[in-house]
Amino acid sequence: QVQLVESGGGLVQPGGSLRLSCAASGNIFSIYSMGWYRQAPGKQRELVAAIISGGRTNYAESVKGRFTISRDNAKNTAYLQMNNLEPEDTAVYYCNVNAKATITAYATDYWGKGTLATVSS
């Protein structure tokens, strides 16, 4: 089993920055991708950013140029640097990891419990 611990949410004014972290631990043979999703009140969960093994990244159009995802493979940790935040970025941010627990296991999606980011003046 893989456990995910998220941190870094909070309250910030428009134009401010937050940095989210997601540390994966437990039985991990390999990690294919790490990413962040978010869910705002009354809306569906949506992909914000993802990074796959090899370093290729994918971003939602609404965050391109403002958010940057990175990954420390040695620490099994992903980061989401969020700059120039807007009130529309207010949401619970969930870490997602696609990983194999053993060499013979299927790759599985794991989810964190979420961290709230609130952008408000």
CYANA upper distance limits for C-alpha pairs under 8 A (distance plus 0.5 A):
  1 GLN  CA     26 GLY  CA      6.45
  1 GLN  CA     27 ASN  CA      5.94
  1 GLN  CA     28 ILE  CA      8.25
  1 GLN  CA    101 ALA  CA      7.11
  2 VAL  CA     24 ALA  CA      7.13
  2 VAL  CA     25 SER  CA      6.20
  2 VAL  CA     26 GLY  CA      5.26
  2 VAL  CA     27 ASN  CA      6.23
  2 VAL  CA     28 ILE  CA      7.11
  2 VAL  CA    101 ALA  CA      7.82
  2 VAL  CA    110 TYR  CA      7.42
  3 GLN  CA     24 ALA  CA      6.15
  3 GLN  CA     25 SER  CA      5.76
  3 GLN  CA     26 GLY  CA      6.46
  3 GLN  CA    110 TYR  CA      8.18
  3 GLN  CA    112 GLY  CA      8.04
  4 LEU  CA     22 CYS  CA      6.87
  4 LEU  CA     23 ALA  CA      6.08
  4 LEU  CA     24 ALA  CA      5.12
  4 LEU  CA     25 SER  CA      7.03
  4 LEU  CA     95 CYS  CA      7.90
  4 LEU  CA    110 TYR  CA      8.14
  4 LEU  CA    111 TRP  CA      7.29
  4 LEU  CA    112 GLY  CA      5.58
  4 LEU  CA    113 LYS  CA      8.45
  5 VAL  CA     21 SER  CA      8.45
  5 VAL  CA     22 CYS  CA      5.99
  5 VAL  CA     23 ALA  CA      5.74
  5 VAL  CA     24 ALA  CA      7.13
  5 VAL  CA    112 GLY  CA      6.79
  5 VAL  CA    113 LYS  CA      8.28
  6 GLU  CA     20 LEU  CA      7.58
  6 GLU  CA     21 SER  CA      5.98
  6 GLU  CA     22 CYS  CA      4.93
  6 GLU  CA     23 ALA  CA      7.07
  6 GLU  CA     94 TYR  CA      8.37
  6 GLU  CA     95 CYS  CA      7.41
  6 GLU  CA    112 GLY  CA      7.10
  6 GLU  CA    113 LYS  CA      8.05
  6 GLU  CA    114 GLY  CA      7.23
  6 GLU  CA    115 THR  CA      7.02
  7 SER  CA     20 LEU  CA      6.18
  7 SER  CA     21 SER  CA      5.73
  7 SER  CA     22 CYS  CA      7.14
  7 SER  CA    115 THR  CA      7.04
  8 GLY  CA     18 LEU  CA      7.27
  8 GLY  CA     19 ARG  CA      6.10
  8 GLY  CA     20 LEU  CA      4.88
  8 GLY  CA     21 SER  CA      6.67
  8 GLY  CA    115 THR  CA      7.86
  9 GLY  CA     18 LEU  CA      7.39
  9 GLY  CA     19 ARG  CA      7.94
  9 GLY  CA     20 LEU  CA      6.82
  9 GLY  CA    115 THR  CA      5.88
  9 GLY  CA    116 LEU  CA      5.72
  9 GLY  CA    117 ALA  CA      5.25
  9 GLY  CA    118 THR  CA      8.33
 10 GLY  CA     18 LEU  CA      8.21
 10 GLY  CA    116 LEU  CA      6.73
 10 GLY  CA    117 ALA  CA      5.46
 10 GLY  CA    118 THR  CA      6.57
 11 LEU  CA    117 ALA  CA      6.62
 11 LEU  CA    118 THR  CA      5.23
 11 LEU  CA    119 VAL  CA      6.44
 11 LEU  CA    120 SER  CA      7.67
 12 VAL  CA     16 GLY  CA      6.41
 12 VAL  CA     17 SER  CA      7.55
 12 VAL  CA     18 LEU  CA      8.05
 12 VAL  CA    117 ALA  CA      8.33
 12 VAL  CA    118 THR  CA      6.78
 12 VAL  CA    119 VAL  CA      5.52
 12 VAL  CA    120 SER  CA      6.80
 12 VAL  CA    121 SER  CA      8.18
 13 GLN  CA     85 LEU  CA      8.18
 13 GLN  CA    119 VAL  CA      5.88
 13 GLN  CA    120 SER  CA      5.49
 13 GLN  CA    121 SER  CA      5.48
 14 PRO  CA     84 ASN  CA      7.41
 14 PRO  CA     85 LEU  CA      5.89
 14 PRO  CA     86 GLU  CA      5.60
 14 PRO  CA     87 PRO  CA      6.86
 14 PRO  CA    119 VAL  CA      6.26
 14 PRO  CA    120 SER  CA      6.52
 14 PRO  CA    121 SER  CA      6.97
 15 GLY  CA     83 ASN  CA      7.51
 15 GLY  CA     84 ASN  CA      4.55
 15 GLY  CA     85 LEU  CA      5.38
 15 GLY  CA     86 GLU  CA      6.91
 16 GLY  CA     83 ASN  CA      6.66
 16 GLY  CA     84 ASN  CA      5.87
 16 GLY  CA     85 LEU  CA      6.00
 17 SER  CA     81 GLN  CA      7.96
 17 SER  CA     82 MET  CA      5.88
 17 SER  CA     83 ASN  CA      4.91
 17 SER  CA     84 ASN  CA      6.64
 17 SER  CA     85 LEU  CA      6.63
 18 LEU  CA     81 GLN  CA      6.73
 18 LEU  CA     82 MET  CA      5.72
 18 LEU  CA     83 ASN  CA      7.25
 19 ARG  CA     79 TYR  CA      7.34
 19 ARG  CA     80 LEU  CA      6.07
 19 ARG  CA     81 GLN  CA      4.99
 19 ARG  CA     82 MET  CA      6.43
 20 LEU  CA     79 TYR  CA      6.01
 20 LEU  CA     80 LEU  CA      5.47
 20 LEU  CA     81 GLN  CA      6.97
 20 LEU  CA     82 MET  CA      8.42
 21 SER  CA     77 THR  CA      7.40
 21 SER  CA     78 ALA  CA      6.29
 21 SER  CA     79 TYR  CA      5.04
 21 SER  CA     80 LEU  CA      7.02
 22 CYS  CA     77 THR  CA      5.89
 22 CYS  CA     78 ALA  CA      5.64
 22 CYS  CA     79 TYR  CA      6.86
 22 CYS  CA     95 CYS  CA      6.76
 23 ALA  CA     75 LYS  CA      7.85
 23 ALA  CA     76 ASN  CA      6.47
 23 ALA  CA     77 THR  CA      4.82
 23 ALA  CA     78 ALA  CA      7.11
 24 ALA  CA     76 ASN  CA      5.94
 24 ALA  CA     77 THR  CA      6.60
 24 ALA  CA     97 VAL  CA      8.42
 25 SER  CA     76 ASN  CA      7.82
 27 ASN  CA    101 ALA  CA      5.54
 27 ASN  CA    102 THR  CA      7.83
 28 ILE  CA     99 ALA  CA      7.36
 28 ILE  CA    100 LYS  CA      6.61
 28 ILE  CA    101 ALA  CA      4.95
 28 ILE  CA    102 THR  CA      7.23
 29 PHE  CA     99 ALA  CA      7.92
 29 PHE  CA    100 LYS  CA      5.95
 29 PHE  CA    101 ALA  CA      5.43
 29 PHE  CA    102 THR  CA      5.46
 29 PHE  CA    103 ILE  CA      6.73
 30 SER  CA     99 ALA  CA      6.16
 30 SER  CA    100 LYS  CA      5.83
 30 SER  CA    101 ALA  CA      7.52
 30 SER  CA    102 THR  CA      8.29
 31 ILE  CA     53 SER  CA      7.75
 31 ILE  CA     97 VAL  CA      7.64
 31 ILE  CA     98 ASN  CA      6.49
 31 ILE  CA     99 ALA  CA      4.71
 31 ILE  CA    100 LYS  CA      6.92
 32 TYR  CA     52 ILE  CA      6.19
 32 TYR  CA     53 SER  CA      5.90
 32 TYR  CA     97 VAL  CA      8.18
 32 TYR  CA     98 ASN  CA      6.04
 32 TYR  CA     99 ALA  CA      6.13
 32 TYR  CA    107 ALA  CA      8.49
 33 SER  CA     50 ALA  CA      7.39
 33 SER  CA     51 ILE  CA      6.14
 33 SER  CA     52 ILE  CA      4.59
 33 SER  CA     53 SER  CA      6.55
 33 SER  CA     97 VAL  CA      6.28
 33 SER  CA     98 ASN  CA      5.73
 33 SER  CA     99 ALA  CA      7.70
 34 MET  CA     50 ALA  CA      6.23
 34 MET  CA     51 ILE  CA      6.02
 34 MET  CA     52 ILE  CA      6.90
 34 MET  CA     71 ARG  CA      8.33
 34 MET  CA     78 ALA  CA      7.01
 34 MET  CA     95 CYS  CA      7.89
 34 MET  CA     96 ASN  CA      6.23
 34 MET  CA     97 VAL  CA      5.00
 34 MET  CA     98 ASN  CA      6.99
 35 GLY  CA     47 LEU  CA      8.37
 35 GLY  CA     48 VAL  CA      8.09
 35 GLY  CA     49 ALA  CA      6.06
 35 GLY  CA     50 ALA  CA      4.37
 35 GLY  CA     51 ILE  CA      6.57
 35 GLY  CA     69 ILE  CA      8.37
 35 GLY  CA     78 ALA  CA      7.92
 35 GLY  CA     95 CYS  CA      6.32
 35 GLY  CA     96 ASN  CA      5.58
 35 GLY  CA     97 VAL  CA      6.89
 36 TRP  CA     47 LEU  CA      6.84
 36 TRP  CA     48 VAL  CA      6.00
 36 TRP  CA     49 ALA  CA      5.91
 36 TRP  CA     50 ALA  CA      6.75
 36 TRP  CA     80 LEU  CA      8.16
 36 TRP  CA     93 TYR  CA      7.03
 36 TRP  CA     94 TYR  CA      6.07
 36 TRP  CA     95 CYS  CA      5.18
 36 TRP  CA     96 ASN  CA      6.38
 37 TYR  CA     45 ARG  CA      6.95
 37 TYR  CA     46 GLU  CA      5.84
 37 TYR  CA     47 LEU  CA      4.85
 37 TYR  CA     48 VAL  CA      5.53
 37 TYR  CA     49 ALA  CA      7.57
 37 TYR  CA     93 TYR  CA      6.16
 37 TYR  CA     94 TYR  CA      5.59
 37 TYR  CA     95 CYS  CA      6.93
 37 TYR  CA     96 ASN  CA      7.71
 38 ARG  CA     45 ARG  CA      5.93
 38 ARG  CA     46 GLU  CA      6.00
 38 ARG  CA     47 LEU  CA      7.07
 38 ARG  CA     48 VAL  CA      7.05
 38 ARG  CA     91 ALA  CA      6.36
 38 ARG  CA     92 VAL  CA      5.93
 38 ARG  CA     93 TYR  CA      4.74
 38 ARG  CA     94 TYR  CA      6.31
 39 GLN  CA     43 LYS  CA      6.71
 39 GLN  CA     44 GLN  CA      6.39
 39 GLN  CA     45 ARG  CA      4.82
 39 GLN  CA     46 GLU  CA      6.91
 39 GLN  CA     91 ALA  CA      5.77
 39 GLN  CA     92 VAL  CA      5.86
 39 GLN  CA     93 TYR  CA      7.11
 40 ALA  CA     44 GLN  CA      7.76
 40 ALA  CA     45 ARG  CA      7.90
 40 ALA  CA     90 THR  CA      6.94
 40 ALA  CA     91 ALA  CA      4.74
 40 ALA  CA     92 VAL  CA      6.89
 41 PRO  CA     91 ALA  CA      7.58
 47 LEU  CA     59 TYR  CA      8.14
 47 LEU  CA     60 ALA  CA      6.96
 48 VAL  CA     59 TYR  CA      6.28
 48 VAL  CA     60 ALA  CA      5.63
 48 VAL  CA     63 VAL  CA      7.66
 49 ALA  CA     57 THR  CA      7.66
 49 ALA  CA     58 ASN  CA      5.95
 49 ALA  CA     59 TYR  CA      4.85
 49 ALA  CA     60 ALA  CA      6.78
 49 ALA  CA     68 THR  CA      8.38
 49 ALA  CA     69 ILE  CA      6.96
 50 ALA  CA     57 THR  CA      6.09
 50 ALA  CA     58 ASN  CA      5.72
 50 ALA  CA     59 TYR  CA      7.17
 50 ALA  CA     69 ILE  CA      7.37
 51 ILE  CA     55 GLY  CA      6.43
 51 ILE  CA     56 ARG  CA      6.12
 51 ILE  CA     57 THR  CA      4.91
 51 ILE  CA     58 ASN  CA      7.01
 51 ILE  CA     69 ILE  CA      7.34
 51 ILE  CA     70 SER  CA      7.53
 51 ILE  CA     71 ARG  CA      7.89
 52 ILE  CA     56 ARG  CA      6.06
 52 ILE  CA     57 THR  CA      7.08
 57 THR  CA     69 ILE  CA      7.94
 59 TYR  CA     63 VAL  CA      7.20
 59 TYR  CA     64 LYS  CA      6.55
 60 ALA  CA     64 LYS  CA      6.96
 63 VAL  CA     67 PHE  CA      6.09
 66 ARG  CA     82 MET  CA      6.67
 66 ARG  CA     83 ASN  CA      5.66
 66 ARG  CA     84 ASN  CA      6.63
 66 ARG  CA     85 LEU  CA      8.17
 67 PHE  CA     80 LEU  CA      7.24
 67 PHE  CA     81 GLN  CA      5.99
 67 PHE  CA     82 MET  CA      4.97
 67 PHE  CA     83 ASN  CA      6.48
 68 THR  CA     80 LEU  CA      6.18
 68 THR  CA     81 GLN  CA      5.59
 68 THR  CA     82 MET  CA      7.13
 69 ILE  CA     78 ALA  CA      7.66
 69 ILE  CA     79 TYR  CA      6.12
 69 ILE  CA     80 LEU  CA      5.05
 69 ILE  CA     81 GLN  CA      6.85
 70 SER  CA     78 ALA  CA      6.22
 70 SER  CA     79 TYR  CA      5.72
 70 SER  CA     80 LEU  CA      7.09
 71 ARG  CA     76 ASN  CA      7.90
 71 ARG  CA     77 THR  CA      6.27
 71 ARG  CA     78 ALA  CA      4.79
 71 ARG  CA     79 TYR  CA      6.61
 72 ASP  CA     76 ASN  CA      6.40
 72 ASP  CA     77 THR  CA      5.76
 72 ASP  CA     78 ALA  CA      6.78
 73 ASN  CA     77 THR  CA      7.11
 85 LEU  CA     89 ASP  CA      6.95
 85 LEU  CA    119 VAL  CA      7.22
 86 GLU  CA     90 THR  CA      8.07
 86 GLU  CA    119 VAL  CA      6.64
 87 PRO  CA    118 THR  CA      7.90
 87 PRO  CA    119 VAL  CA      5.23
 87 PRO  CA    120 SER  CA      6.36
 88 GLU  CA    119 VAL  CA      8.13
 89 ASP  CA    117 ALA  CA      8.14
 89 ASP  CA    118 THR  CA      7.98
 89 ASP  CA    119 VAL  CA      7.21
 90 THR  CA    116 LEU  CA      8.21
 90 THR  CA    117 ALA  CA      6.00
 90 THR  CA    118 THR  CA      5.10
 90 THR  CA    119 VAL  CA      5.91
 91 ALA  CA    116 LEU  CA      6.46
 91 ALA  CA    117 ALA  CA      6.15
 91 ALA  CA    118 THR  CA      7.13
 92 VAL  CA    114 GLY  CA      6.28
 92 VAL  CA    115 THR  CA      5.87
 92 VAL  CA    116 LEU  CA      4.77
 92 VAL  CA    117 ALA  CA      6.63
 93 TYR  CA    114 GLY  CA      5.73
 93 TYR  CA    115 THR  CA      5.74
 93 TYR  CA    116 LEU  CA      6.60
 93 TYR  CA    117 ALA  CA      7.57
 94 TYR  CA    111 TRP  CA      7.26
 94 TYR  CA    112 GLY  CA      6.16
 94 TYR  CA    113 LYS  CA      7.03
 94 TYR  CA    114 GLY  CA      4.83
 94 TYR  CA    115 THR  CA      7.08
 95 CYS  CA    111 TRP  CA      6.24
 95 CYS  CA    112 GLY  CA      5.60
 95 CYS  CA    113 LYS  CA      8.36
 95 CYS  CA    114 GLY  CA      7.33
 96 ASN  CA    109 ASP  CA      7.21
 96 ASN  CA    110 TYR  CA      6.15
 96 ASN  CA    111 TRP  CA      5.26
 96 ASN  CA    112 GLY  CA      7.08
 97 VAL  CA    108 THR  CA      8.48
 97 VAL  CA    109 ASP  CA      6.14
 97 VAL  CA    110 TYR  CA      5.66
 97 VAL  CA    111 TRP  CA      7.10
 98 ASN  CA    107 ALA  CA      6.66
 98 ASN  CA    108 THR  CA      5.83
 98 ASN  CA    109 ASP  CA      4.95
 98 ASN  CA    110 TYR  CA      6.79
 99 ALA  CA    107 ALA  CA      5.54
 99 ALA  CA    108 THR  CA      5.98
 99 ALA  CA    109 ASP  CA      7.14
 99 ALA  CA    110 TYR  CA      8.18
100 LYS  CA    105 ALA  CA      6.24
100 LYS  CA    106 TYR  CA      6.49
100 LYS  CA    107 ALA  CA      5.02
100 LYS  CA    108 THR  CA      6.81
101 ALA  CA    105 ALA  CA      6.61
101 ALA  CA    107 ALA  CA      8.20
